[in-house]
Every structure is written in structure tokens, then in C-alpha cells.
Amino acid sequence: MSKERPSAVCEHFRRGECAYGDRCWKRHEKQSSEAKDTRMRYPPLVPATDARYKSRMCAFAEAGLCGRGSECSFAHSRSEIIDRAKSTQTDQQDVVDPIFCPITQEVMQHPVLLSDGFSYECSAIEDWLLRGHTRSPMTNAELITLGGKVLIIPNHSLRALIAYCTGAESPEQ
């Protein structure tokens, strides 16, 4: 008869910051016999210039408990995260938003992966290849071929991420 190992103690609960409450997968117990305030506490506000500002979902808002409203440093919807990402993009060539096709500069619907490690909109890269190109549009490296054709792999993970970020339902795969 084996004895079950107790789950780890939730450090967030100890600090009074666990946003999961009864749904937390770790054990909630007080560190000492003294009564401790176990209410959820808001994380500190960060300035709008901070990279962390509106980059993650607010656990309090997801639970319907955030009282900060628009003053909250965390996003209350997926569209806030996308808007923040778009507003902080730079003009540097080496920064690429993964949900936009590097060829069309539009949100991809059917992303595919090539041997250069980049994802492209399927129709855009097929058009690129039909025009006789055998090199990557991003790196200019020779693309790997299989049986005389460039290897194109559907990027299902990116497709699901795009659906999640845009709030659209994931299309049939």
C-alpha cells in the first residue's frame, strides 16, 4: 500500500496572492499558527512604458474580481494584448510578429513552416515557389527539397495561437 505524496504548498497562497483559490492545484496552508491575511492582493501597477504592461491576462478580471478597470496593468481581454503588441512594434527588420506573414504582412490563416524556420501564409509561399524561387524569402538560404519539391509543413500550433490571439475559432485542420 503506497502512501500518496502531498502536493507542494502554494507560495502564492502564503503571500496572500493566489488567484486560483479553491481551484489551485497546490496545497493551501498557513505557514504558522498566526492568523494571516489570505485575501488575493493586486500585483503592483507598472507604467505603460514597461514591457510587461498589458502583456498578460489579469487573473482577477478572468475571475470577475478586478476592481482596477482601465487602470489595471494587465489586459482584461485578448484584444488588449494584441493592441498593445501592435502599438509597441518597432521598425527593426529583425523583429517579426509571429502571427503576420513576412511576405504579405497580414495575419496568417493557413500558416506553413519551411526549412528556414519561418512560417508563411500557405498561398503566399506557394506563389513564391511557383515563380521559380528555391531560396528562403527571409534568409536567402537554399530550402530543403524532398523529391524535387520544397518541403512545406502545416504549422498547426501557430494556427491555434493565431485563432486564440484573434478570438476566432480555430479552423478545421
Backbone as CSV, one residue per row, in Angstrom:
resi,resn,N_x,N_y,N_z,CA_x,CA_y,CA_z,C_x,C_y,C_z
1,MET,0.841,-1.179,0.000,0.000,0.000,0.000,0.883,1.239,0.000
2,SER,0.807,1.986,-1.072,1.651,3.174,-1.183,0.926,4.391,-0.618
3,LYS,1.715,5.226,-0.018,1.180,6.452,0.568,1.327,7.577,-0.450
4,GLU,0.266,8.355,-0.667,0.322,9.459,-1.629,1.191,10.577,-1.083
5,ARG,2.013,11.138,-1.987,2.823,12.281,-1.597,1.947,13.525,-1.566
6,PRO,2.088,14.319,-0.527,1.296,15.560,-0.505,1.798,16.504,-1.587
7,SER,0.876,17.266,-2.148,1.257,18.236,-3.175,2.035,19.377,-2.533
8,ALA,2.721,20.112,-3.339,3.520,21.234,-2.848,2.621,22.327,-2.287
9,VAL,3.172,23.084,-1.374,2.436,24.197,-0.776,2.497,25.380,-1.738
10,CYS,1.392,26.024,-1.937,1.288,27.164,-2.847,1.940,28.392,-2.211
11,GLU,3.051,28.840,-2.822,3.752,30.019,-2.320,2.913,31.284,-2.499
12,HIS,2.106,31.333,-3.552,1.238,32.499,-3.776,0.208,32.620,-2.656
13,PHE,-0.303,31.475,-2.192,-1.274,31.490,-1.104,-0.618,32.018,0.172
14,ARG,0.616,31.581,0.405,1.330,32.043,1.602,1.471,33.562,1.619
15,ARG,1.665,34.147,0.430,1.790,35.600,0.342,0.427,36.281,0.221
16,GLY,-0.633,35.473,0.144,-1.968,36.039,0.023,-2.295,36.495,-1.387
17,GLU,-1.617,35.903,-2.411,-1.780,36.355,-3.786,-2.311,35.283,-4.725
18,CYS,-2.779,34.140,-4.252,-3.208,33.065,-5.149,-4.535,33.433,-5.816
19,ALA,-4.488,33.542,-7.140,-5.672,33.927,-7.904,-6.570,32.734,-8.197
20,TYR,-6.075,31.517,-7.937,-6.855,30.327,-8.275,-7.808,29.873,-7.163
21,GLY,-7.548,30.312,-5.934,-8.446,29.961,-4.829,-8.620,28.461,-4.678
22,ASP,-9.869,27.990,-4.614,-10.149,26.571,-4.434,-9.738,25.727,-5.629
23,ARG,-9.525,26.360,-6.795,-9.140,25.613,-7.993,-7.633,25.393,-8.080
24,CYS,-6.864,25.913,-7.149,-5.406,25.797,-7.169,-5.006,24.336,-6.998
25,TRP,-3.990,23.902,-7.749,-3.555,22.508,-7.708,-2.513,22.271,-6.623
26,LYS,-2.163,23.311,-5.882,-1.220,23.158,-4.774,-1.959,23.299,-3.452
27,ARG,-1.343,22.850,-2.405,-1.953,22.838,-1.079,-1.948,24.243,-0.488
28,HIS,-3.051,24.662,0.086,-3.183,25.964,0.745,-3.148,25.746,2.250
29,GLU,-2.081,26.180,2.840,-1.996,26.100,4.296,-1.182,27.263,4.802
30,LYS,-1.465,27.655,6.018,-0.756,28.768,6.622,0.607,28.289,7.097
31,GLN,1.587,29.182,7.066,2.938,28.838,7.445,3.060,28.689,8.961
32,SER,2.311,29.443,9.700,2.380,29.365,11.154,0.969,29.377,11.719
33,SER,0.870,29.243,13.019,-0.436,29.218,13.657,-1.057,30.611,13.744
34,GLU,-0.259,31.646,13.461,-0.795,33.004,13.499,-1.789,33.206,12.360
35,ALA,-2.808,33.978,12.615,-3.786,34.275,11.573,-3.114,35.179,10.539
36,LYS,-3.261,34.817,9.295,-2.632,35.577,8.219,-3.695,35.999,7.218
37,ASP,-3.552,37.177,6.680,-4.477,37.675,5.672,-4.276,36.874,4.386
38,THR,-5.314,36.148,3.947,-5.189,35.281,2.771,-5.973,35.806,1.578
39,ARG,-6.389,37.057,1.637,-7.104,37.623,0.502,-6.168,37.795,-0.685
40,MET,-6.750,37.753,-1.869,-5.960,37.983,-3.068,-5.510,39.437,-3.074
41,ARG,-4.268,39.662,-3.424,-3.747,41.024,-3.487,-3.412,41.352,-4.928
42,TYR,-3.663,42.581,-5.289,-3.320,43.031,-6.628,-1.803,43.133,-6.753
43,PRO,-1.264,42.735,-7.902,0.158,42.993,-8.121,0.366,44.488,-8.289
44,PRO,1.594,44.961,-8.080,1.822,46.394,-8.200,1.581,46.882,-9.628
45,LEU,1.161,48.138,-9.736,0.960,48.745,-11.052,2.306,48.974,-11.721
46,VAL,2.349,48.772,-13.032,3.563,49.068,-13.785,3.240,50.187,-14.766
47,PRO,4.220,51.019,-15.082,3.954,52.120,-16.008,3.674,51.605,-17.419
48,ALA,2.970,52.377,-18.205,2.616,51.984,-19.568,3.844,51.798,-20.447
49,THR,4.977,52.372,-20.062,6.204,52.220,-20.839,6.904,50.895,-20.560
50,ASP,6.504,50.182,-19.509,7.106,48.895,-19.151,6.670,47.829,-20.141
51,ALA,7.588,46.932,-20.511,7.287,45.874,-21.486,6.215,44.914,-20.973
52,ARG,6.059,44.809,-19.653,5.064,43.891,-19.084,3.644,44.441,-19.109
53,TYR,3.494,45.750,-19.365,2.190,46.403,-19.322,1.247,45.797,-20.365
54,LYS,0.094,45.321,-19.916,-0.964,44.744,-20.766,-0.448,43.587,-21.643
55,SER,0.570,42.857,-21.148,1.112,41.748,-21.934,0.567,40.397,-21.478
56,ARG,-0.138,40.351,-20.362,-0.738,39.114,-19.858,-2.160,39.388,-19.396
57,MET,-2.946,38.317,-19.328,-4.327,38.456,-18.870,-4.363,38.663,-17.360
58,CYS,-5.293,39.451,-16.907,-5.490,39.715,-15.480,-6.270,38.555,-14.863
59,ALA,-5.665,37.893,-13.898,-6.323,36.762,-13.239,-7.575,37.228,-12.499
60,PHE,-7.544,38.432,-11.977,-8.695,38.968,-11.256,-9.857,39.229,-12.226
61,ALA,-9.545,39.775,-13.402,-10.586,40.047,-14.394,-11.203,38.745,-14.891
62,GLU,-10.374,37.705,-15.081,-10.888,36.410,-15.523,-11.857,35.832,-14.499
63,ALA,-11.596,36.149,-13.223,-12.479,35.677,-12.158,-13.618,36.654,-11.887
64,GLY,-13.635,37.776,-12.618,-14.672,38.788,-12.429,-14.479,39.618,-11.178
65,LEU,-13.219,39.717,-10.703,-12.967,40.384,-9.434,-12.091,41.631,-9.528
66,CYS,-11.622,41.996,-10.704,-10.693,43.131,-10.812,-11.450,44.440,-10.615
67,GLY,-10.982,45.218,-9.667,-11.603,46.499,-9.384,-10.840,47.671,-9.970
68,ARG,-9.734,47.397,-10.662,-8.914,48.475,-11.215,-9.427,48.989,-12.552
69,GLY,-10.150,48.185,-13.276,-10.689,48.609,-14.566,-9.588,48.968,-15.552
70,SER,-9.712,50.127,-16.204,-8.730,50.527,-17.214,-7.381,50.887,-16.599
71,GLU,-7.323,51.098,-15.292,-6.071,51.418,-14.607,-5.214,50.173,-14.377
72,CYS,-5.761,48.991,-14.596,-5.051,47.731,-14.350,-3.874,47.590,-15.311
73,SER,-2.758,47.069,-14.804,-1.557,46.862,-15.621,-1.670,45.624,-16.495
74,PHE,-2.686,44.815,-16.261,-2.872,43.584,-17.020,-4.049,43.736,-17.977
75,ALA,-4.028,42.954,-19.042,-5.086,43.020,-20.046,-6.354,42.356,-19.518
76,HIS,-7.500,42.914,-19.876,-8.784,42.336,-19.497,-9.437,41.617,-20.665
77,SER,-8.792,41.627,-21.830,-9.289,40.901,-22.997,-8.111,40.588,-23.914
78,ARG,-8.307,39.609,-24.781,-7.251,39.246,-25.732,-6.952,40.402,-26.683
79,SER,-7.990,41.173,-27.016,-7.773,42.288,-27.946,-6.849,43.337,-27.337
80,GLU,-6.864,43.514,-26.009,-5.947,44.454,-25.364,-4.500,43.996,-25.539
81,ILE,-4.262,42.688,-25.456,-2.913,42.150,-25.636,-2.444,42.394,-27.066
82,ILE,-3.323,42.130,-28.036,-2.971,42.326,-29.445,-2.737,43.801,-29.734
83,ASP,-3.604,44.672,-29.223,-3.441,46.118,-29.431,-2.122,46.614,-28.840
84,ARG,-1.777,46.114,-27.665,-0.526,46.512,-27.011,0.668,46.046,-27.845
85,ALA,0.603,44.811,-28.346,1.702,44.285,-29.163,1.880,45.113,-30.434
86,LYS,0.772,45.485,-31.055,0.846,46.293,-32.280,1.393,47.683,-31.996
87,SER,1.022,48.271,-30.867,1.448,49.631,-30.560,2.911,49.704,-30.153
88,THR,3.517,48.590,-29.743,4.913,48.600,-29.312,5.855,48.038,-30.353
89,GLN,5.342,47.678,-31.535,6.221,47.163,-32.581,7.197,48.252,-33.008
90,THR,8.406,47.796,-33.345,9.424,48.730,-33.817,9.607,48.557,-35.313
91,ASP,10.381,49.425,-35.904,10.653,49.353,-37.332,11.870,48.495,-37.647
92,GLN,12.419,47.813,-36.649,13.590,46.981,-36.882,13.212,45.779,-37.738
93,GLN,14.095,45.431,-38.668,13.833,44.314,-39.567,13.907,42.966,-38.851
94,ASP,14.708,42.876,-37.778,14.872,41.584,-37.121,13.721,41.242,-36.172
95,VAL,12.791,42.161,-35.944,11.638,41.894,-35.092,10.472,41.489,-35.982
96,VAL,9.989,40.258,-35.807,8.907,39.740,-36.640,7.782,39.272,-35.732
97,ASP,6.588,39.768,-35.948,5.428,39.317,-35.196,5.025,37.960,-35.766
98,PRO,4.979,36.925,-34.941,4.762,35.572,-35.464,3.392,35.318,-36.088
99,ILE,2.406,36.171,-35.846,1.103,35.895,-36.451,0.941,36.541,-37.817
100,PHE,1.914,37.383,-38.222,1.868,38.033,-39.530,2.801,37.328,-40.499
101,CYS,2.332,37.120,-41.712,3.152,36.522,-42.762,4.234,37.517,-43.166
102,PRO,5.497,37.088,-43.229,6.541,38.020,-43.624,6.442,38.473,-45.085
103,ILE,5.693,37.743,-45.903,5.539,38.124,-47.312,4.379,39.091,-47.490
104,THR,3.201,38.742,-46.973,2.002,39.560,-47.189,1.799,40.631,-46.124
105,GLN,2.471,40.482,-44.957,2.313,41.393,-43.817,0.885,41.393,-43.288
106,GLU,0.159,40.284,-43.462,-1.204,40.136,-42.959,-1.246,38.952,-42.000
107,VAL,-2.277,38.928,-41.146,-2.445,37.806,-40.227,-2.653,36.537,-41.050
108,MET,-1.890,35.501,-40.710,-1.964,34.257,-41.478,-3.234,33.476,-41.141
109,GLN,-3.814,32.839,-42.156,-4.972,31.972,-41.980,-4.552,30.508,-42.007
110,HIS,-3.587,30.191,-42.878,-3.096,28.820,-43.049,-1.569,28.838,-43.010
111,PRO,-0.982,29.001,-41.797,0.470,29.097,-41.707,1.155,27.765,-42.014
112,VAL,2.263,27.852,-42.739,3.081,26.674,-43.040,4.521,26.995,-42.656
113,LEU,5.284,25.955,-42.358,6.659,26.085,-41.920,7.589,25.568,-43.000
114,LEU,8.668,26.302,-43.242,9.676,25.875,-44.207,10.965,25.537,-43.468
115,SER,11.933,25.004,-44.203,13.192,24.579,-43.597,14.029,25.738,-43.071
116,ASP,13.675,26.974,-43.416,14.407,28.134,-42.890,13.969,28.474,-41.464
117,GLY,12.930,27.788,-40.961,12.455,28.014,-39.599,11.383,29.079,-39.483
118,PHE,11.020,29.714,-40.581,9.992,30.749,-40.570,8.662,30.183,-41.053
119,SER,7.585,30.780,-40.582,6.246,30.408,-41.035,5.734,31.454,-42.008
120,TYR,4.981,30.975,-42.995,4.436,31.845,-44.038,2.988,31.466,-44.287
121,GLU,2.227,32.383,-44.852,0.885,32.065,-45.325,1.052,31.084,-46.481
122,CYS,0.303,29.992,-46.462,0.446,28.926,-47.451,0.350,29.447,-48.888
123,SER,-0.678,30.232,-49.187,-0.855,30.719,-50.558,0.288,31.645,-50.982
124,ALA,0.830,32.434,-50.051,1.915,33.366,-50.377,3.200,32.619,-50.702
125,ILE,3.535,31.601,-49.920,4.782,30.875,-50.169,4.651,29.983,-51.400
126,GLU,3.442,29.445,-51.639,3.240,28.658,-52.861,3.421,29.542,-54.094
127,ASP,2.915,30.765,-54.035,3.096,31.711,-55.133,4.579,32.042,-55.317
128,TRP,5.288,32.230,-54.224,6.726,32.496,-54.241,7.471,31.361,-54.945
129,LEU,7.121,30.141,-54.591,7.795,28.971,-55.170,7.411,28.774,-56.639
130,LEU,6.160,29.062,-56.994,5.723,28.920,-58.382,6.444,29.900,-59.322
131,ARG,6.929,31.007,-58.742,7.676,31.984,-59.537,9.132,31.554,-59.752
132,GLY,9.459,30.319,-59.308,10.787,29.769,-59.563,11.804,29.954,-58.456
133,HIS,11.412,30.546,-57.345,12.361,30.739,-56.240,12.617,29.408,-55.543
134,THR,13.872,29.164,-55.169,14.228,27.959,-54.409,14.915,28.330,-53.103
135,ARG,14.980,29.620,-52.827,15.624,30.101,-51.601,14.588,30.769,-50.691
136,SER,14.929,30.829,-49.419,14.047,31.424,-48.418,13.870,32.912,-48.652
137,PRO,12.624,33.426,-48.567,12.424,34.870,-48.695,12.956,35.649,-47.491
138,MET,13.187,34.970,-46.375,13.668,35.646,-45.168,15.190,35.564,-45.021
139,THR,15.775,34.386,-45.278,17.198,34.188,-45.005,18.046,34.025,-46.269
140,ASN,17.396,33.825,-47.389,18.059,33.561,-48.669,18.817,32.225,-48.659
141,ALA,18.551,31.376,-47.684,19.169,30.046,-47.634,18.421,29.118,-48.585
142,GLU,19.138,28.158,-49.127,18.524,27.163,-50.012,17.511,26.361,-49.194
143,LEU,16.298,26.204,-49.705,15.244,25.471,-48.999,15.395,23.978,-49.236
144,ILE,15.098,23.176,-48.222,15.208,21.723,-48.316,14.108,21.194,-49.224
145,THR,14.499,20.313,-50.134,13.536,19.708,-51.052,13.425,18.221,-50.766
146,LEU,12.293,17.672,-51.105,12.033,16.246,-50.957,11.388,15.786,-52.255
147,GLY,12.084,14.964,-53.013,11.567,14.520,-54.303,11.437,15.650,-55.299
148,GLY,12.314,16.646,-55.216,12.294,17.758,-56.155,11.344,18.881,-55.776
149,LYS,10.607,18.733,-54.681,9.675,19.780,-54.245,10.110,20.300,-52.877
150,VAL,9.911,21.601,-52.672,10.254,22.214,-51.387,9.340,21.642,-50.306
151,LEU,9.944,21.275,-49.189,9.202,20.691,-48.073,8.402,21.783,-47.370
152,ILE,7.068,21.648,-47.374,6.155,22.596,-46.714,5.362,21.825,-45.665
153,ILE,5.424,22.284,-44.417,4.765,21.596,-43.305,3.708,22.515,-42.704
154,PRO,2.446,22.050,-42.573,1.419,22.872,-41.916,1.821,23.169,-40.468
155,ASN,1.685,24.406,-40.035,2.046,24.806,-38.683,0.763,24.909,-37.850
156,HIS,0.312,23.760,-37.339,-0.951,23.701,-36.588,-0.878,24.466,-35.269
157,SER,0.287,24.446,-34.621,0.434,25.166,-33.346,0.262,26.665,-33.548
158,LEU,0.906,27.193,-34.589,0.775,28.627,-34.864,-0.650,28.968,-35.274
159,ARG,-1.285,28.077,-36.009,-2.670,28.304,-36.426,-3.586,28.417,-35.207
160,ALA,-3.370,27.543,-34.222,-4.165,27.595,-32.989,-3.863,28.866,-32.197
161,LEU,-2.585,29.280,-32.159,-2.208,30.509,-31.463,-2.857,31.730,-32.105
162,ILE,-2.864,31.756,-33.430,-3.488,32.876,-34.141,-4.980,32.928,-33.840
163,ALA,-5.621,31.759,-33.839,-7.052,31.704,-33.516,-7.294,32.202,-32.092
164,TYR,-6.422,31.834,-31.169,-6.548,32.251,-29.775,-6.355,33.763,-29.648
165,CYS,-5.301,34.286,-30.294,-4.985,35.719,-30.194,-6.036,36.609,-30.852
166,THR,-6.602,36.135,-31.936,-7.577,36.957,-32.649,-9.001,36.728,-32.154
167,GLY,-9.179,35.747,-31.277,-10.515,35.441,-30.753,-11.370,34.666,-31.725
168,ALA,-10.791,34.236,-32.834,-11.544,33.464,-33.844,-11.506,31.990,-33.458
169,GLU,-12.490,31.255,-33.916,-12.480,29.822,-33.684,-11.437,29.205,-34.585
170,SER,-10.764,28.183,-34.071,-9.727,27.517,-34.855,-10.365,26.810,-36.043
171,PRO,-9.908,27.094,-37.265,-10.486,26.448,-38.441,-10.203,24.948,-38.447
172,GLU,-10.997,24.208,-39.202,-10.795,22.774,-39.299,-9.414,22.504,-39.861
173,GLN,-8.749,21.503,-39.303,-7.391,21.180,-39.753,-7.403,20.028,-40.705
